[in-house]
Amino acid sequence: MVITNKKPEIRPQEESDALLRDNSAPGLTGGVSVVDTTELRWFIEGHLPPDVMSCFTRGGTTAIVEERIDSYRIDGRCDKGVKRRFRTTLELKIRGSTSGQVELDGGLAGRLEVWRKWSPADDLVEDSRGSRWIDVHKKVVKRRFAADGDEIGFADNSFVTSGVGCDVEIVAVAVAGVDAWSFAFAAYGPVTTRQGSIAAAWGALDVSSPLLNGTAASISQSSGYPEWLDGVYRETISRSHTQPGYSNA
């Protein structure tokens, strides 16, 4: 009999499942914030239209705005996101489940995704030396709604959630020469309440505006940041391979 100290190989999905099981309670534990959300997110090619921004912020009278650069690790995983917020704080986000298509009033449809985020996540993320990272420039514009659709203010830390509700955001994104914008819902609270919170938040927006009229027709498949960025990275590599003078040598 040969005894070794070699650890058993853990497949990526098993690793994610273990984290979701071992960290079952959202909140603040040992200085680590754990947040559970159900999300809908879409990415649209091109610059964020000014009329969409004006509509979403009611002419600049509501919403909070934050500009930052986040660095994302690219590893081909669509169910796991690793990033450094402001290029500093390491965060981990794991997708626990997805559902079928849901449709909001006006024809806007997408796939619900259940996510869990840890911040900071230095003790949960394996050594990433040699990994590919990509900087994402963001201008995040966010509003927050209670479960009944009433708008509520943000605490000093806009990423702290409590009770039941839904954050709605539009984000101007620039990465690897690609300009795009994102429209997203992130509902929090008991999982059984989140789809209703998303519907209430959508109903509270001015859906007769350009946010609905021009957007629903231009949005195709919904996705989270890991999946979308993987596609951007692959497209960037594909373009570089077709450039004059490119060589695999």
PALO-247862 format. One record per residue: residue number from 1; residue in one letter; z negated, x, y negated of N, C-alpha, C, O in turn. Coordinates in steps of 0.001 Angstrom, whole numbers, m for minus. Each point is the difference from the previous one (the first is absolute). Layout:
N
<NUM,"A",<Z,X,Y>,<Z,X,Y>,<Z,X,Y>,<Z,X,Y>>;
...
END
This chain:
249
<1,"M",<0,850,1206>,<0,m850,m1206>,<0,872,m1237>,<m790,937,m118>>;
<2,"V",<1692,m1257,m809>,<95,743,m1248>,<m480,m887,m1141>,<507,m1105,m192>>;
<3,"I",<m1463,1584,m544>,<m548,m750,m1121>,<488,637,m1292>,<m168,1204,m195>>;
<4,"T",<761,m1980,m675>,<464,506,m1288>,<m621,m814,m1117>,<m538,m1084,227>>;
<5,"N",<618,1614,m1424>,<m514,m693,m1181>,<1110,m697,m778>,<m200,m440,m1132>>;
<6,"K",<1362,347,1751>,<1125,m626,m685>,<m255,m1483,m201>,<m382,m707,933>>;
<7,"K",<594,238,m2160>,<m200,m1412,m308>,<1176,m807,525>,<1132,482,m4>>;
<8,"P",<m1390,m1721,460>,<1124,m828,431>,<913,m308,m1168>,<m462,m157,m1130>>;
<9,"E",<1756,71,1396>,<958,m325,m1054>,<m190,m1446,m442>,<m82,m911,824>>;
<10,"I",<15,720,m2128>,<m173,m1340,m558>,<1292,m389,m692>,<448,688,m917>>;
<11,"R",<143,m1768,1342>,<1231,m464,m607>,<m298,m616,m1368>,<m1108,m483,m236>>;
<12,"P",<2110,499,m676>,<m242,m502,m1363>,<m600,m1394,m43>,<m934,m235,m767>>;
<13,"Q",<1447,m715,1580>,<m521,m1357,m44>,<m1433,m55,499>,<m808,m768,m521>>;
<14,"E",<481,1582,1535>,<m1379,42,494>,<m939,528,m1081>,<m1121,m485,m149>>;
<15,"E",<1591,1490,m609>,<m796,548,m1094>,<m285,m1077,m1037>,<m1137,m144,m449>>;
<16,"S",<2158,m611,67>,<m176,m1061,m990>,<m941,m1082,507>,<m870,m466,m737>>;
<17,"D",<1041,64,1994>,<m862,m1029,582>,<m1453,450,13>,<m904,m790,m273>>;
<18,"A",<679,2074,594>,<m1368,513,43>,<m645,m36,m1374>,<m1175,m346,m123>>;
<19,"L",<1925,699,m912>,<m541,m43,m1354>,<m350,m1420,m413>,<m1041,m227,m616>>;
<20,"L",<1889,m722,946>,<m261,m1388,m356>,<m1226,m537,723>,<m747,m806,m555>>;
<21,"R",<538,1247,1790>,<m1180,m450,753>,<m1271,655,m514>,<m1022,m667,m162>>;
<22,"D",<1079,1986,m97>,<m1207,747,m338>,<m461,m238,m1432>,<m1147,302,m332>>;
<23,"N",<2008,m834,m514>,<m368,m254,m1393>,<233,m1477,m287>,<915,m372,m735>>;
<24,"S",<m1750,m448,1324>,<270,m1435,20>,<m490,m749,m1232>,<394,m1147,m206>>;
<25,"A",<m1244,1762,m621>,<m579,m740,m1119>,<555,498,m1327>,<m243,1149,m367>>;
<26,"P",<986,m1987,m367>,<453,403,m1330>,<m1183,134,m941>,<m1059,m588,222>>;
<27,"G",<1252,1374,m1283>,<m1063,225,m966>,<m109,1478,m300>,<963,747,173>>;
<28,"L",<m2139,m319,m625>,<m231,1391,m352>,<m1040,571,941>,<m1148,m444,17>>;
<29,"T",<1562,1443,777>,<m898,622,971>,<104,1508,m113>,<1080,569,158>>;
<30,"G",<m2211,82,m434>,<6,1454,m78>,<968,546,m1024>,<578,1070,193>>;
<31,"G",<m395,m1802,m1291>,<903,449,m1040>,<1462,m294,260>,<854,358,m812>>;
<32,"V",<m542,m1007,1937>,<1384,m343,333>,<203,m1497,m192>,<m725,m812,575>>;
<33,"S",<1714,453,m1386>,<336,m1400,m210>,<971,m453,1078>,<1012,655,251>>;
<34,"V",<m1327,m1795,393>,<866,m579,1030>,<420,m1386,m490>,<m846,m858,m254>>;
<35,"V",<2152,645,123>,<523,m1252,m544>,<995,m596,979>,<921,685,447>>;
<36,"D",<m1099,m1960,m112>,<936,m737,860>,<819,m944,m854>,<m550,m718,m834>>;
<37,"T",<1863,709,1031>,<886,m886,m758>,<1092,m555,904>,<339,587,1028>>;
<38,"T",<199,m1721,m1431>,<1242,m526,570>,<1026,63,m1114>,<m246,m498,m1099>>;
<39,"E",<1401,1106,1370>,<931,344,m1068>,<1412,m499,258>,<442,m153,1139>>;
<40,"L",<237,m91,m2234>,<1444,m253,m44>,<560,929,m1063>,<m466,m12,m1140>>;
<41,"R",<1459,816,1499>,<562,939,m984>,<1508,100,185>,<508,37,1121>>;
<42,"W",<189,5,m2248>,<1446,204,13>,<353,1141,m950>,<m712,252,m972>>;
<43,"F",<1816,433,1261>,<548,1019,m889>,<1413,m412,m405>,<792,m440,833>>;
<44,"I",<m490,588,m2112>,<1300,m382,m536>,<609,1234,m665>,<m666,666,m793>>;
<45,"E",<1897,m363,1101>,<669,1156,m574>,<216,m185,m1501>,<217,m1112,m481>>;
<46,"G",<m281,2233,m247>,<261,m26,m1435>,<m1282,0,m823>,<m1101,m102,540>>;
<47,"H",<1261,215,m1838>,<m1143,22,m911>,<m640,m1388,m95>,<659,m1023,183>>;
<48,"L",<m1944,1021,m471>,<m710,m1259,m203>,<567,m712,m1220>,<m45,548,m1102>>;
<49,"P",<585,m1770,1272>,<598,m703,m1146>,<m1052,m336,m1060>,<m1081,m478,345>>;
<50,"P",<1376,717,m1625>,<m961,m304,m1067>,<m413,m1472,m19>,<m1150,m312,m310>>;
<51,"D",<2079,m602,641>,<m375,m1413,m41>,<m984,m353,1109>,<m820,m903,m167>>;
<52,"V",<891,1612,1308>,<m972,m214,1069>,<m1374,500,m441>,<m1014,m662,218>>;
<53,"M",<997,1848,m846>,<m1264,539,m510>,<m617,m941,m1034>,<m1198,m277,45>>;
<54,"S",<2005,m206,m960>,<m505,m901,m1042>,<m536,m1287,597>,<m1046,m502,m411>>;
<55,"C",<1774,m25,1386>,<m438,m1231,653>,<m1314,203,732>,<m914,m816,m112>>;
<56,"F",<822,1906,861>,<m1185,236,822>,<m1242,210,m861>,<m1093,m426,371>>;
<57,"T",<1256,1075,m1509>,<m1143,299,m870>,<m179,m1033,m1108>,<m838,172,m886>>;
<58,"R",<1637,m1258,938>,<m32,m1020,m1054>,<189,636,m1369>,<m770,m231,m931>>;
<59,"G",<1820,1037,841>,<307,655,m1265>,<m969,1103,m354>,<m156,330,m1176>>;
<60,"G",<m503,251,2173>,<m946,1083,m233>,<m1409,m447,m291>,<m821,802,m445>>;
<61,"T",<514,m2085,690>,<m1323,m533,m329>,<m961,20,1175>,<m1187,m277,m173>>;
<62,"T",<1673,597,1361>,<m874,34,1167>,<444,1117,924>,<1059,592,m209>>;
<63,"A",<m1850,m297,1224>,<247,1044,1005>,<m574,1336,m469>,<m149,252,m1196>>;
<64,"I",<m167,591,2173>,<m395,1373,m279>,<1158,907,426>,<758,m321,915>>;
<65,"V",<m643,1448,m1597>,<1102,923,253>,<m569,1377,307>,<m904,480,m684>>;
<66,"E",<1446,144,1720>,<m429,1347,364>,<1226,816,395>,<805,m435,824>>;
<67,"E",<m671,1610,m1412>,<1074,920,367>,<m595,1181,749>,<m997,582,m425>>;
<68,"R",<1621,m234,1547>,<m524,1095,801>,<1093,547,911>,<1061,m602,164>>;
<69,"I",<m1351,1759,423>,<856,586,1031>,<m824,95,1270>,<m1042,655,24>>;
<70,"D",<1512,m1311,1037>,<m632,80,1308>,<898,823,923>,<1222,m148,m18>>;
<71,"S",<m1832,1008,818>,<746,791,979>,<m182,m616,1376>,<m1127,m158,470>>;
<72,"Y",<2239,m194,182>,<m30,m643,1309>,<457,968,1086>,<943,768,m191>>;
<73,"R",<m1613,m814,1307>,<445,785,1148>,<1075,m776,747>,<m157,m1195,249>>;
<74,"I",<1230,1855,105>,<1116,m606,722>,<m41,481,1443>,<207,1181,278>>;
<75,"D",<m480,m2119,647>,<m82,391,1410>,<690,m996,924>,<m190,49,1215>>;
<76,"G",<992,m955,m1784>,<728,m947,826>,<m803,m1203,451>,<518,m845,730>>;
<77,"R",<m1778,747,m1149>,<m840,m1126,388>,<119,m1121,m1033>,<m176,229,m1197>>;
<78,"C",<474,m1431,1663>,<57,m1167,m885>,<m1317,m756,m33>,<m217,m838,m875>>;
<79,"D",<m670,1134,1834>,<m1271,m715,119>,<m1170,844,m496>,<m1157,m377,186>>;
<80,"K",<1442,1498,m807>,<m1068,888,m456>,<457,721,m1255>,<1067,613,m24>>;
<81,"G",<m1886,m694,m1020>,<317,683,m1242>,<m1091,993,m363>,<m1185,m332,27>>;
<82,"V",<1585,1542,m363>,<m922,1030,m473>,<499,455,m1363>,<1149,420,m134>>;
<83,"K",<m2003,m503,m870>,<422,411,m1330>,<m1146,651,m751>,<m1170,m140,356>>;
<84,"R",<1544,858,m1410>,<m976,534,m947>,<199,m733,m1319>,<966,238,m724>>;
<85,"R",<m1901,m1135,428>,<60,m756,m1252>,<m197,960,m1169>,<m917,822,22>>;
<86,"F",<1758,m917,m1028>,<m5,949,m1108>,<155,1437,498>,<m413,940,m679>>;
<87,"R",<1006,m770,1858>,<192,1307,644>,<m1311,643,408>,<m14,1184,338>>;
<88,"T",<m1087,m1921,m357>,<m1300,593,298>,<m716,m723,1140>,<m145,560,1087>>;
<89,"T",<m304,m1791,m1316>,<m823,m716,979>,<814,m375,1233>,<995,m718,m99>>;
<90,"L",<m1423,1208,1258>,<703,m286,1244>,<m391,m1385,502>,<m1184,m303,141>>;
<91,"E",<2192,m545,130>,<m224,m1358,484>,<793,m241,1277>,<1083,549,202>>;
<92,"L",<m1651,m1376,640>,<643,m382,1265>,<125,m1508,40>,<m943,m722,m327>>;
<93,"K",<2122,245,736>,<229,m1432,112>,<691,m275,1329>,<1026,608,305>>;
<94,"I",<m1589,m1529,493>,<539,m314,1320>,<309,m1485,81>,<m808,m842,m389>>;
<95,"R",<1993,538,904>,<402,m1390,186>,<m516,m500,1338>,<355,529,1054>>;
<96,"G",<m1198,m1558,m1108>,<m591,m526,1220>,<897,m979,718>,<12,m52,1230>>;
<97,"S",<751,m738,m2000>,<868,m997,624>,<1027,m481,m1002>,<m137,213,m1205>>;
<98,"T",<1177,m870,1722>,<1001,m652,m837>,<203,m1414,539>,<m334,m301,1146>>;
<99,"S",<887,m553,m1998>,<292,m1358,437>,<1481,m272,m213>,<738,864,m474>>;
<100,"G",<m318,m2047,818>,<1376,m390,m254>,<231,m220,m1483>,<m900,195,m816>>;
<101,"Q",<2114,m602,475>,<354,m241,m1385>,<m795,m1175,m574>,<m184,m1024,659>>;
<102,"V",<m274,1190,m1878>,<m597,m1106,m746>,<845,m211,m1245>,<541,958,m553>>;
<103,"E",<m422,m2199,110>,<832,m302,m1159>,<m838,m659,m1078>,<m714,m973,246>>;
<104,"L",<817,1529,m1455>,<m680,m559,m1143>,<933,m992,m693>,<1207,m5,245>>;
<105,"D",<m1773,m825,m1106>,<829,m939,m749>,<1064,760,m776>,<m285,1034,m606>>;
<106,"G",<1500,m1542,625>,<1073,658,m717>,<878,868,872>,<980,573,m476>>;
<107,"G",<m1323,m470,1760>,<847,744,920>,<m353,1450,189>,<703,709,721>>;
<108,"L",<m1778,m233,m1347>,<m421,1384,193>,<m712,112,1345>,<m1009,m667,226>>;
<109,"A",<1532,1511,668>,<m537,85,1364>,<m272,1449,370>,<631,912,m536>>;
<110,"G",<m1564,m702,1447>,<m308,1347,459>,<m947,m30,1179>,<m386,m1060,492>>;
<111,"R",<25,2241,m56>,<m830,174,1188>,<m1429,351,m414>,<m223,977,m716>>;
<112,"L",<m731,m1768,1164>,<m1402,299,m271>,<m451,1202,819>,<274,85,1197>>;
<113,"E",<m971,845,m1853>,<m525,1183,676>,<m1498,122,m303>,<m418,m131,m1150>>;
<114,"V",<m371,379,2173>,<m1446,180,m152>,<m291,1497,8>,<343,709,946>>;
<115,"W",<m983,m240,m2020>,<m249,1434,m176>,<m1501,268,m180>,<m755,m864,m446>>;
<116,"R",<354,2072,803>,<m1350,506,m315>,<155,1359,m670>,<755,854,464>>;
<117,"K",<m1490,m665,m1574>,<86,1246,m759>,<m1365,664,m107>,<m1012,m655,m247>>;
<118,"W",<1009,1986,441>,<m1194,821,m173>,<231,946,m1169>,<1051,636,m83>>;
<119,"S",<m2032,m535,m831>,<116,904,m1135>,<m1391,473,m443>,<m852,m828,m320>>;
<120,"P",<610,2146,297>,<869,1063,473>,<13,58,1533>,<m875,m561,659>>;
<121,"A",<1875,1245,m107>,<189,m8,1452>,<114,1415,566>,<667,218,1012>>;
<122,"D",<m1311,725,m1660>,<135,1395,441>,<m462,205,1438>,<561,830,716>>;
<123,"D",<m1577,m1575,m285>,<m529,176,1357>,<775,m785,1049>,<m271,129,1194>>;
<124,"L",<1236,m942,m1627>,<734,m851,940>,<1441,443,220>,<650,m449,943>>;
<125,"V",<m154,1317,m1796>,<1393,426,78>,<71,1394,595>,<m696,913,m444>>;
<126,"E",<1542,m755,1451>,<143,1282,661>,<614,1024,m945>,<583,m356,m1024>>;
<127,"D",<m719,1627,1376>,<539,1098,m802>,<1484,m236,m248>,<773,m193,938>>;
<128,"S",<m387,210,m2199>,<1389,m347,m345>,<814,1214,m438>,<1059,m165,m605>>;
<129,"R",<m1523,1371,895>,<771,1170,m373>,<1358,m26,692>,<92,m258,1200>>;
<130,"G",<938,521,m1954>,<1348,m34,544>,<649,m1363,m74>,<1173,m139,345>>;
<131,"S",<m1916,m891,m794>,<571,m1339,m106>,<902,m102,m1222>,<m113,793,m934>>;
<132,"R",<1000,m1769,948>,<868,m277,m1135>,<m720,m972,m937>,<m535,m1016,445>>;
<133,"W",<524,1328,m1730>,<m611,m858,m1006>,<1030,m302,m1081>,<878,817,m277>>;
<134,"I",<m989,m1988,m325>,<945,m403,m1022>,<m769,m649,m1142>,<m863,m848,230>>;
<135,"D",<1176,1247,m1464>,<m678,m549,m1177>,<652,m1315,m416>,<1224,m103,m79>>;
<136,"V",<m2058,m896,m185>,<476,m1313,m429>,<m586,m284,m1380>,<m1216,m113,m155>>;
<137,"H",<2086,1,m840>,<m422,m311,m1363>,<m81,m1521,m133>,<956,m708,313>>;
<138,"K",<m2101,213,m778>,<m228,m1441,m54>,<m500,m444,m1374>,<m774,694,m660>>;
<139,"K",<1237,m1860,260>,<m630,m748,m1089>,<m407,m1331,595>,<837,m870,241>>;
<140,"V",<m2140,719,m3>,<m541,m1160,705>,<m497,m1022,m1017>,<m810,320,m870>>;
<141,"V",<1297,m1543,985>,<m420,m1101,m878>,<m595,m1077,899>,<687,m538,868>>;
<142,"K",<m1957,227,m1076>,<m722,m816,980>,<m759,m1138,m653>,<m553,131,m1092>>;
<143,"R",<544,m1285,1819>,<m834,m1142,m375>,<m801,m420,1232>,<386,282,1135>>;
<144,"R",<m1505,m959,m1378>,<m888,m416,1098>,<m301,m1494,m123>,<m264,m514,m1087>>;
<145,"F",<315,m172,2248>,<m221,m1446,33>,<m1058,m361,1039>,<m96,623,1057>>;
<146,"A",<m693,m1643,m1383>,<m964,m534,963>,<752,m836,1033>,<1201,m239,m126>>;
<147,"A",<m1936,m200,1152>,<630,m758,1088>,<604,m1318,m466>,<902,m534,646>>;
<148,"D",<m1399,4,m1770>,<535,m1266,m513>,<1125,212,m1005>,<504,m967,m572>>;
<149,"G",<m100,2224,346>,<1084,288,m919>,<m428,319,m1416>,<839,371,m821>>;
<150,"D",<m2133,m505,505>,<m467,361,m1335>,<29,1515,m157>,<m396,729,909>>;
<151,"E",<866,m251,m2067>,<45,1440,m223>,<m1396,515,m325>,<m759,m640,m728>>;
<152,"I",<435,1796,1273>,<m1314,610,m219>,<204,1427,m499>,<1032,622,250>>;
<153,"G",<m2037,m119,m959>,<102,1339,m559>,<m313,1079,1023>,<m478,m279,1099>>;
<154,"F",<756,1503,m1482>,<m264,1143,859>,<m1308,661,m389>,<m387,23,m1169>>;
<155,"A",<m285,517,2183>,<m1176,817,m264>,<472,1361,m530>,<1198,244,m135>>;
<156,"D",<m2162,633,m160>,<363,1328,m503>,<911,721,987>,<935,692,m400>>;
<157,"N",<m1213,m857,1689>,<862,561,1031>,<899,m1113,514>,<m457,m879,732>>;
<158,"S",<1730,907,m1110>,<902,m1107,323>,<300,m102,1481>,<584,m991,441>>;
<159,"F",<m971,2000,343>,<318,m20,1419>,<m1174,m491,843>,<94,m47,1227>>;
<160,"V",<m1193,m316,m1876>,<m1129,m581,710>,<231,m1500,132>,<253,m684,m992>>;
<161,"T",<m341,179,2208>,<187,m1429,227>,<m1273,m591,578>,<m715,655,758>>;
<162,"S",<440,m1903,m1126>,<m1141,m710,562>,<319,m1482,m18>,<779,m467,m831>>;
<163,"G",<m1387,m272,1752>,<260,m1422,64>,<1337,m294,639>,<417,672,944>>;
<164,"V",<257,m1692,m1473>,<1276,m447,545>,<1001,m64,m1143>,<m303,m553,m1057>>;
<165,"G",<1474,1102,1253>,<997,m29,m1059>,<1241,783,363>,<215,354,1159>>;
<166,"C",<611,m84,m2182>,<1272,672,241>,<428,778,m1234>,<27,m542,m1105>>;
<167,"D",<307,1812,1294>,<615,802,m1049>,<1518,m140,102>,<562,m10,1095>>;
<168,"V",<88,m97,m2247>,<1456,m55,m60>,<443,1124,m923>,<m569,190,m1075>>;
<169,"E",<1593,561,1499>,<423,1116,m816>,<1513,162,18>,<672,m340,974>>;
<170,"I",<m157,868,m2079>,<1347,539,m23>,<m144,1481,m316>,<m871,398,m774>>;
<171,"V",<1726,405,1373>,<m118,1451,m123>,<1379,596,m237>,<910,m195,806>>;
<172,"A",<m753,921,m1906>,<1206,795,m203>,<m192,1302,770>,<m1007,688,m169>>;
<173,"V",<1978,m356,1015>,<m130,1119,924>,<1166,964,m196>,<1151,m421,m125>>;
<174,"A",<m1457,1714,99>,<1032,1040,m19>,<m377,1058,1024>,<m1092,567,m48>>;
<175,"V",<2013,m307,979>,<m278,971,1057>,<1306,599,489>,<946,m725,308>>;
<176,"A",<m894,2048,m238>,<1141,718,566>,<1330,m453,m598>,<989,m151,716>>;
<177,"G",<m971,m64,m2028>,<1224,m414,m660>,<331,m1469,145>,<1072,m435,m422>>;
<178,"V",<m1967,m335,1007>,<209,m1435,208>,<m896,m784,m955>,<m1206,239,m59>>;
<179,"D",<1787,m1163,m681>,<m759,m913,m855>,<m19,m1369,662>,<1034,m513,428>>;
<180,"A",<m2217,m68,m351>,<m159,m1317,616>,<m1224,m660,m612>,<m719,605,m795>>;
<181,"W",<494,m1857,1180>,<m1246,m654,m383>,<m479,m863,1155>,<777,m442,846>>;
<182,"S",<m2077,221,m841>,<m630,m725,1100>,<m730,m1222,m543>,<m527,10,m1113>>;
<183,"F",<511,m1046,1915>,<m756,m1221,m306>,<m875,m275,1210>,<499,m48,1124>>;
<184,"A",<m1808,m135,m1336>,<m899,m59,1152>,<m1211,m882,m239>,<m473,m172,m1123>>;
<185,"F",<m13,m386,2242>,<m1272,m719,68>,<m923,755,942>,<435,506,1034>>;
<186,"A",<m1719,m431,m1395>,<m1004,574,894>,<m1224,m907,m42>,<m786,50,m946>>;
<187,"A",<630,m879,1977>,<m1103,m965,53>,<m1186,602,742>,<176,721,981>>;
<188,"Y",<m1378,m1018,m1451>,<m1222,526,598>,<m970,m1140,265>,<190,m1119,m478>>;
<189,"G",<m1239,1420,1253>,<m938,m1030,432>,<200,m276,1477>,<754,717,657>>;
<190,"P",<m1409,m1739,m111>,<181,m334,1422>,<1480,m181,322>,<745,m597,m777>>;
<191,"V",<m330,1116,1925>,<1423,22,323>,<607,m1402,27>,<1185,m167,m288>>;
<192,"T",<m1982,m831,629>,<525,m1368,86>,<318,m591,m1373>,<696,m1012,m90>>;
<193,"T",<m1203,1637,m988>,<222,m527,m1353>,<1158,683,m716>,<439,m475,m1048>>;
<194,"R",<60,1568,1588>,<880,870,m797>,<1376,m597,m257>,<533,134,m1102>>;
<195,"Q",<53,m790,2101>,<1320,m577,m235>,<m77,m1083,m1071>,<904,m124,m826>>;
<196,"G",<m1977,m657,837>,<m198,m1002,m1038>,<m175,626,m1368>,<481,m545,m994>>;
<197,"S",<m1172,1696,923>,<m182,692,m1276>,<1330,509,m543>,<236,m42,m1207>>;
<198,"I",<637,523,2096>,<1323,451,m431>,<790,m1171,m583>,<622,128,m1055>>;
<199,"A",<m649,m1266,1744>,<729,m1174,m476>,<m537,m468,m1348>,<769,m387,m880>>;
<200,"A",<m2102,423,720>,<m596,m440,m1264>,<368,938,m1141>,<272,m453,m1112>>;
<201,"A",<m262,1763,1381>,<365,974,m1031>,<1453,m160,m398>,<328,66,m1185>>;
<202,"W",<549,m276,2158>,<1414,m209,m305>,<183,m1267,m840>,<793,m16,m941>>;
<203,"G",<m1524,m1037,1283>,<88,m1237,m750>,<m504,142,m1420>,<424,m744,m885>>;
<204,"A",<m1339,1703,648>,<m551,187,m1339>,<950,759,m917>,<m153,m47,m1221>>;
<205,"L",<1126,741,1788>,<981,698,m813>,<1022,m994,m548>,<127,m1121,492>>;
<206,"D",<582,1550,m1499>,<1040,m850,m595>,<1248,108,861>,<869,830,m268>>;
<207,"V",<m772,m1657,1298>,<1082,151,969>,<1343,m501,m504>,<1002,117,704>>;
<208,"S",<m961,m677,m1917>,<1285,m382,m582>,<621,1164,m770>,<1057,m133,m617>>;
<209,"S",<m1744,1283,669>,<396,1162,m786>,<994,880,758>,<351,m305,1140>>;
<210,"P",<107,1402,m1770>,<874,946,699>,<m651,606,1239>,<697,467,902>>;
<211,"L",<m2018,m471,m853>,<m675,551,1168>,<417,m740,1257>,<48,582,1083>>;
<212,"L",<252,m1859,m1224>,<498,m771,1136>,<1521,m108,m3>,<647,268,1013>>;
<213,"N",<m81,m657,m2145>,<1420,m341,m40>,<911,1134,437>,<951,m228,748>>;
<214,"G",<m1226,1452,m1202>,<868,1103,356>,<m493,825,1156>,<768,749,602>>;
<215,"T",<m2062,m875,m275>,<m589,897,971>,<189,m473,1430>,<346,797,871>>;
<216,"A",<m566,m2072,m615>,<60,m484,1375>,<1350,285,641>,<80,328,1183>>;
<217,"A",<978,m456,m1972>,<1335,217,552>,<278,1472,283>,<837,319,845>>;
<218,"S",<m1540,598,m1556>,<289,1419,148>,<m904,689,1013>,<221,1163,335>>;
<219,"I",<m1237,m1870,156>,<m941,587,950>,<441,m320,1421>,<320,m1142,329>>;
<220,"S",<m312,2164,494>,<338,m246,1406>,<m1247,168,843>,<m878,m863,m25>>;
<221,"Q",<780,1937,761>,<m1127,171,917>,<m1208,560,m737>,<120,927,m801>>;
<222,"S",<m1278,m1499,1080>,<m1229,524,m582>,<m472,1207,808>,<361,157,1166>>;
<223,"S",<m1168,689,m1795>,<m535,1171,701>,<m1134,589,m811>,<m106,m235,m1203>>;
<224,"G",<m742,1005,1871>,<m1038,754,m676>,<542,1344,m470>,<1138,368,295>>;
<225,"Y",<m1984,365,m1041>,<428,1309,m491>,<412,960,1119>,<1038,648,m135>>;
<226,"P",<m1794,m521,1235>,<412,970,1027>,<1408,m243,522>,<781,941,144>>;
<227,"E",<m454,m2193,140>,<1324,m320,537>,<1092,250,m1041>,<1042,573,320>>;
<228,"W",<m1276,m1002,m1569>,<1010,168,m1033>,<227,1474,m310>,<1144,436,m127>>;
<229,"L",<m2220,334,4>,<141,1418,m324>,<673,774,1127>,<737,951,m259>>;
<230,"D",<m982,m1346,1501>,<693,656,1106>,<1507,m195,m136>,<777,923,243>>;
<231,"G",<m366,m2136,m634>,<1422,m251,m211>,<565,814,m1147>,<1107,528,99>>;
<232,"V",<m1878,m419,m1215>,<438,803,m1139>,<163,1455,404>,<977,652,m368>>;
<233,"Y",<m1949,m144,1134>,<60,1397,431>,<1214,246,888>,<701,997,m166>>;
<234,"R",<m453,m1906,1110>,<1160,155,877>,<1307,m36,m783>,<924,760,287>>;
<235,"E",<m853,m1646,m1276>,<1201,m85,m815>,<188,1269,m830>,<1126,461,m186>>;
<236,"T",<m2231,106,m313>,<76,1235,m770>,<517,1142,862>,<843,783,m437>>;
<237,"I",<m1350,m691,1663>,<464,1040,923>,<1474,m206,321>,<770,958,58>>;
<238,"S",<m381,m2212,150>,<1395,m298,312>,<922,421,m1144>,<1069,567,228>>;
<239,"R",<m1501,m856,m1475>,<815,396,m1144>,<118,1509,m109>,<1070,522,m308>>;
<240,"S",<m2175,185,562>,<23,1456,m116>,<929,617,1025>,<603,1042,m257>>;
<241,"H",<m479,m1679,1427>,<873,531,1043>,<1468,m134,m370>,<845,715,540>>;
<242,"T",<m535,m1627,m1456>,<1398,m206,m379>,<372,764,m1256>,<1154,m36,m426>>;
<243,"Q",<m2124,732,m177>,<287,754,m1208>,<826,1242,317>,<m210,624,1040>>;
<244,"P",<1151,m249,m1919>,<782,1225,215>,<m914,1203,116>,<m948,147,m772>>;
<245,"G",<1229,694,1718>,<m769,1216,179>,<m1194,m138,901>,<m688,983,276>>;
<246,"Y",<415,m2243,211>,<m1146,m176,887>,<265,681,1345>,<1117,m23,517>>;
<247,"S",<m2161,625,29>,<116,656,1293>,<m1284,m166,767>,<m1082,26,m587>>;
<248,"N",<1179,m198,1893>,<m1181,m63,862>,<m546,1372,321>,<m1078,123,581>>;
<249,"A",<1807,903,m952>,<m390,1364,382>,<m1269,403,m712>,<m488,1113,191>>;
END
